[in-house]
Amino acid sequence: MAMKREYGQEQPYWPAGPFKIRLPFVHYRFEWADFLQGLIMCAVCLSAIPMLQEYLGMPFEVALAIVVLNGALYCIHVLLGDPVIPGWVTPAIPLLMLYVSQFEMGVERMHALISFELTLGVLAIFLGITGLGRRMIMLVPRAMQSGLILGSGIAAVMVIFNKGQRFDSFPLTITICIGIAFYLLFSNHFKSIANNNPFTRMLANLGILPVILLAVVIGPLLGETEWPVIEWGVSQPAFGTLFRDWTFFGLGFPSASMFISGLPMVFSAYVILFGDMIQSQALLEDTNQARPDEKIDYNPNRSHIIFGMRNSIMAIFGPDITMCGPLWAAMQVVVCERYKKGRKAMDSINGGAGSFRFGTLAGYFILPIVTLVKPILGIALASTMLVQGYVSVRIGIMKARTFNDLGIAGVMAAVLATRGAAWGLAVGIVLCLLIQLGNKKEYEKYLFYNHDEDEDLKTND
């Protein structure tokens, strides 16, 4: 039976330096509702498989091993005291796709990915230990932050609509699915009716999952995919092949030049994921106001260390193109909303977040779930990227505070999406020096948006 907490105190834990170790059934109540939701939502995480197949040339079973390993590491956030549902660094995925595509498929491309992810992990750990993360971001001009996020959104759309890419393979299914996805996620009309009945409320809470399940039916009906062949049993990720053929144990360690060439991409990814930590803190502070019975402790430095560890481990044992981010915002919102209903609904936020991620991890091994979505994973990827593109473009524009910011961001974004992170950052720096230098008053004169009121959330893993 889980330890009880006193009113207004933190959930019990075992102290371990910067970490607070919490185990299910020992330190928090296991929340079966969130576990079952995790079982269903694992289908979203599985959409990483076509990325790994297309950009790294991995067989399905090897890509599944990557997803499982990543899923196991998701669980260490709550285990070590970070009360969040972690996810991908989704806005940076298109930029990383563009970056690794510059290298020849095979050993060279894997070395590029390994060196990038290991550098990102070590950087995050260093910034978490020293507490320098926030100061580092403050040095990046708003125009460049806007350009990075805007560029990632443009790149996400290009990944799907470039000639010969996903849209050409499933044009009708993607059109229908993304149209419904945009309605469910962003439509003012749907927001106005979402709480009218249990069905629309459920749709609102499931994010992009209903669209993925819809594609399972629509794709075969339109003749663009095969009907799924449901298999029973336990899935078999190919961990042995992964370690032997896709990590530096078999490929050798990347050269120093690989680490140097990846630095602009590392910086770009870090700027993007830093926003997730700000969002995590805002969500948990808002949630804590509704539940004074539990003191929620969110420490950005601890979060840095944990997702830095995840990226470092994945770089060594399973290089992953989705990267390891600190938040899956859409599902964090869903869990927080259930938590706000009171202690009977969810005893501790740690229980909800931890149980959800245990659910997604269990789902990867349930073969009927994996085989159900296998034929439409390309469509799931397209839907994920297009939704992320929409959100990134919107947030990127909102990040800008002046007309000059918008101009710099637009040019930087176009270069970044077409030529990569190094070119994009170089253009952003030069334009900021040429245009913004000595023009400080413009920030106050043309301020047109209150960023503290922005409620946009990422809608995928």
N, C-alpha and C positions, 0 to 999 in steps of 0.2 A: 504493500500500500504506500502511495506517495506521501512524502513528508508534508505536514501542514504548515502553512505560513500564518503569521499573525497579521491582523488587519493593518494595511498601510505599509507592510514590509516587503522586501524582495522575496521571491521564491527561493527556498533553501538551495544551497549549492556547496560544493567542496572547493575551497580557494586553492588556486594554483598559479601564483604569480599574477600576470595580467588577466588570466582566465578564471572563469567560474564554471566548474564542471557540473553539468546536470544530466542525469540519466532518466529515461522514461520509466515510469512505475516506481522509481526511487525518489526523485526530486520533483517530479511533476506528474499530474494525471494524464494518462494516455487518452487523447481525444479521438474517438473512433469516427466521428463525423468528418473530421479533417483528414484522417487516414484514408477513408473511402473516397473522398474527393481527390486526394492525391493519386489513388489508383487510376482514376479516370483521366486526370490531367497529365499523366505520364505520356499520353499520346502527343502532347505539345513538345515535350522534351525529345521524343523520338524523331521529330522533324529535323534534328541535327544530322541524322544519318545521311540524307542525300547530299548535304554540304560536304561531308567527309568523303563520300564516294566520288563526287564530281571534282572537287578541288585537290584531293589527296590521293585518289585512286584506290581507296580502301574497299575490300570486300564487305558485304553487309554485316557478317558476323564480327569482323574486326571493328567496324564502326559502332556496332552495338556494344562491344566491350568498352569503347571510349565513353559512350553514354552511361553505362553502368558504373564505371569508375568515377565519372563526374558526379553521378547521382549519389554514390556513397560519400563523396566529399561534401556534398550539400549538407549532410547531416551533422557535420562537425561545427556548424555555426551555433546552433542551440546547445550542442554538447559542451562547447567552450564558453558559453555565456553571451552569445550574440542573438537576441530574440527576434530574428528576421527569417524570411523565406528567401534564400539566395537564388540567383539565376545566372543567366548569361550576361556578357557585356554586349547586349543586342545591338545598340546603335553602331558599335565599332566593327561588327561582323563584316559588313560590306567592304569596309576599308581594309580589313585583314585579308579578305578574299582577293582584293585587288593587289595587295602587297605580295602575297605568296604566288600569285599568278605570274609575277615577273620572273620567277625562277623555274627552271626546268622540272617537270614532273619527276618525282622519284626522290633520290637521296638529297639533292640540292634543295628541293622545296621543303622536305621534312626538316632539314637543318635550319632553314629560314624560320620555320614555325617554332621549332624547339628553342632556338636562341631568343626569339621574340618573347615567347611565353615565360621562359625562365628569367629573362631580364625584367619583365613586368612584375613577376612574383617577387623577386629580390628587391626591386624598387619599392613595392608596396610594404613589404616587411620592414625595410629601413625607415620609410616615412612613418609607419605605425609606431615603431619603437622610439623614434626621435620626436614624434609629434609635429613633423614639418609639413605634413600633407596640405593643410589649409593654407599655410603661407605660400607654398609653391603655386597653388591655383590662383592666389591673389595676384601673382605676377603676370598672369596671362590676360591680355586685354579682352574686353567684352567682344570686340569685333572678331578676334580669333576664336574665342569660345563659340560664338555664333557660327562662324565659318566651318569649324570642325563638325558641329552637330548637323548643320545644314548640308554639308558635303556628304556626311554619312547617309542622310536621307535620300539625296540624289543617287548615290551609289547603290542604295538598296533597291530603288526602282529600276535602275539600269541593269542590275543583276538579273532581273526577271524579264525585262522587255528588250534587251539586246537581241539582235538577230540570232536565231538558233538556240535561244535560251528557253527557260521554262514555259513562258507564255506561248511560244510556238508549238509546244508539245501538248498543252492542255488549254487552248484558248477559251472554249466555252465554259468549262468547269471553273477555271480561274475567274472569269468574268462574273459568273453567278455567285461564286463563293465570296469573292472580295467585295462585291456589291452588298451582299447580306452582312458581311463582317463590318463594313463601314457603317451600315445602318444600326446594327446592334451596339457598336462601340462608340460611335460619335454623333449619331443623329439626335437632335433636340427633341424630335417627336418621340423616339423610343425612350429617351430619358424621362419624358413627361408621363409615359404610361408604364414604366418599368415596375413600379410598386403597386400597380392596380390589382394584380392577382399573383398567386404563387408561381405560375408558369413563366410570366415575363420577369418576375423577380429572380427566378432560377437562371434564366437566360442571361440576365445582366451580371450575375455572379460568376458565370462560367467562362467569361472572356472569349477567346477564340475557339474554344473546344467545340461548340455546336457547329461551327463552320467546317471543322475537320471531319466530324461525324457525317455531316451533310455530303461532303465530297465522296465519302465511301459509297454512297448511293448514286449521286448525280454522275460521277465519273463513268461508271460502267453503263448507265442508261444512255449517256451521250456517246458512248463508244470510244472514250478517250483513255480509259483504264480498264483493267480486268476486275472482275468480281473477286473479292478476297476469298482465299481458301483457308478457312479457319483450321488451325492445327491445335491439338491439345497437348498439354504437358508443360515443361519448363524450357525456356529459351536457353541457348548455349552460346554465350559470348566467347569469342576466340581470343582469350587472354594470352595464351602461349604464342600465337602468331603475332599478336600486337607487340609483345615485348621483344620478340625475336627480329621482326622485320620492319617495325615502325617507330622504334625508339633508338636512342643513341647506344643502347646495349648491343644492338646489331648493326647500326648504321655508322657508329663512331660519333665522337663529339664534334659539334660545329666549330668552324674556325673563328678566330677573333674578328675577321672581317664581317662575318654573318651577324655577330652581336652589334657591331658598329652600324651596319646598314639598317638594322631594325630599330635603332634609337628613335627616329621620328615617329614610327608607328607606335612604339611604346609610349611616347609622350602623348600622342593623339588619343590612344586608348585610355590612358590614365585621366586625362582631362574629362573625357566622356563619363567614365565610371565614377568620378568624384561626385558628380551630380546625384548618383544613386544613393550615396551616403547621406547627402543633405536631405534627400527625399525620405530615406529611412528614418532619420531623426525627427523630421516633421511629422510623419505618420504616427510614430510611437508617442511623441509628445501629445498629439491630438487625442490619441487613444487613451493615454493615461489620465487625461482630464475626465473621461467618462467612467473610469474605474479606479477610484481612489483607494480601493482595497488592496491593490498591488503596486508596489514601486517598481517601475520598469527602468532598468539601467541599460542605456545604449551608449557605448563608447566608440567613437569613430576610430580611435587609435587601435583598439582591440579588433575592430572590423577590418582595418588595414592588414593587420598581422594575419588574420584568419584567411581572408581571400588571397593574400600574398602567398601563404602556405599552399593553398589549393592550386594556384597557378603554377607554383614551383613543382609540386608533386605531379601535376598533369604533364608538365614539360618533360619530366623524367620518365614517367610510366605510361603516358598516353596523350601525346600532343593533340590539342583540341582547338578547332577553328572557332568555336563559340566563346572561348575564354571563360574565366571564372569570375563572375561579378558578385557584388554584395547584396543584390536585391532583385526579386521578381515582383515588381510593384503591383501588378494587377492582383495577384494572389495574396500578397500582403494585405491589400485593402480588403479583400473578401474575408480573410481570417480576422482582421481587426474589427470589421463590422459585426461579426458573430461574437467576438470577445466583448464588444460594447453592450451586448444584451444581458450581461450579468454573470456572476460566478457559477450559477447552475448551468448556463449554456457552455461556458469555457472557464475552467478554474484559473488557468494561468496562460498568458500569451505565449510562454515557452512551450506549453503543452500543445497549443494549436499549431504553431510553426513547426515544432519538431515532429509531430504526428503527421502533418501534411507531407513533409519530405521523406519520412519513412514509407508513406503510401506510394509516392512516385518511385522510390527505389524498389519496392516490392513489385510494382507494376511492370518494370522492365523484364522481370523473370517469368511473367505470366504469358505463355505463348499465345493463347487466344487473343489477347490485347495486341501483342506485337504483330501477329499475322493479319488481324483485322485492318490495321492502318498501313501495313506495308505497301500496298499498291498505290496509295495516294500520298505518300510522304513528300513527293515532289510538289504536289499541290499545297500541302501543308506548309512547306518551305516558302512557296510563292506567297501564300496568304500572310505568313509571318513577316516576310520581308516588306511587303507592300503596306501592311499596317504600321510596321516600324518606320517605313519611309514617310508615311503621312505624319506620324507623331514627331519624328526627328525634324522634318521641315518646319512644322508648326513651332516646336520649341526653339529651334535654331533661330527663327525669325524673331520670336519673342525675347530671345537673349539680347538682341541688339537694342541699344538705347538711343542711337542717333541715326540720322540719315546716312552719315558717312560710315557708321558701323555696318549698316545694311549693304552699302556698296562694296565695302571691303569683304564682308562675309560672302556676298554673292560671287565675286570673282574668285576668292579663295576656295569656296565650295566647288565651283566648276572645275578648277585645276585639280583639287584634291580628288574628286570623283573620277577624273579622267587620267591623271598622271600619278596619283599616289600621295601618301602622307608627306614625304620629304619635299616634293614640289609644292604641295599645298601650304605647308608650314612656312617654307621660304617666301612664297608670295605673300602670305599673311603678314609676316614680319616686315618685309619691305614696304608694303602698303601702309601698315600702321606707322612706320617711321616717317614716311613721306607725307601722309595725310593728317594723322592724329597728333603728331608732335607739336606741342605748344598750343593745342586747341582744347584745353581742359574745360572751358566754360560751355562748350557745345553739349556736354553730357547733361547739364542742367537745362539748357535751353530747349533741347529737343526730346527730353524724356517723355515718352508717350505710353509707357506700359508699366503697371505695378507687378513685378515678377513674383512678389510674395503671395499674390492671389491666384497664380497659375495652378490649375488643378489637373493638368494633363498628366497622365500616368502611362508608363509603358504597358502594353497589353499582352506581352508574351514573355517567354522564359529568359 
